[in-house]
Amino acid sequence: MKNWLRKIAVALFGFGQMANTSDIPNFAETEQEAKQGNAASQFNLGLMYYLGKGATKDYKQAEHWFRRAAEQGDVEAQSNLGGLYYKGQGVAQDYEQAKYWFQKAAAQGFAKAQYDLGTIYFLVKALNKIMIKQLNGMKRRQNKGILMPNTI
């Protein structure tokens, strides 16, 4: 099975580019190999479902096949699975799961996952700063006797 999808997976996931349909492998052949446990075919099938190229676009199916490949240690599948969790595509949005899968791929030296993991850490740090600033502002207002409405 050609691994052409592996070469462009990072760009496809990060920038939403579409693959040339003439390069799409045979769906039935890819699916058969994926069901037999071939991690590269599982990844390719996941990407076909994700892009809607060679298969109907289906994020849940993309997640299923990316997960099967990711569990076999496929770094691109791990990174893409992290992306699905980050974006909430085919799964409930879950930054902890996104971080988990990005970490697995990043630990194997996959640059895209390292970048995405850094982005998550940056966003968490930025949000923490904003929350701390808001809490400090609320404390100052309370200390001045300004009543805060009950909001949760």
Stockholm file with secondary structure:
# STOCKHOLM 1.0

chainA/1-152         MKNWLRKIAVALFGFGQMANTSDIPNFAETEQEAKQGNAASQFNLGLMYYLGKGATKDYKQAEHWFRRAAEQGDVEAQSNLGGLYYKGQGVAQDYEQAKYWFQKAAAQGFAKAQYDLGTIYFLVKALNKIMIKQLNGMKRRQNKGILMPNTI
#=GR chainA/1-152 SS CCCHHHHHHHHHHHHCCCCCGGGCCCHHHHHHHHHTTCHHHHHHHHHHHHHTSSSCCCHHHHHHHHHHHHTTTCHHHHHHHHHHHHHTSSSCCCHHHHHHHHHHHHHTTCHHHHHHHHHHHHHHHHHHHHHHHHHHHHHHHHHTTCCCCCCC
#=GC SS_cons         CCCHHHHHHHHHHHHCCCCCGGGCCCHHHHHHHHHTTCHHHHHHHHHHHHHTSSSCCCHHHHHHHHHHHHTTTCHHHHHHHHHHHHHTSSSCCCHHHHHHHHHHHHHTTCHHHHHHHHHHHHHHHHHHHHHHHHHHHHHHHHHTTCCCCCCC
//
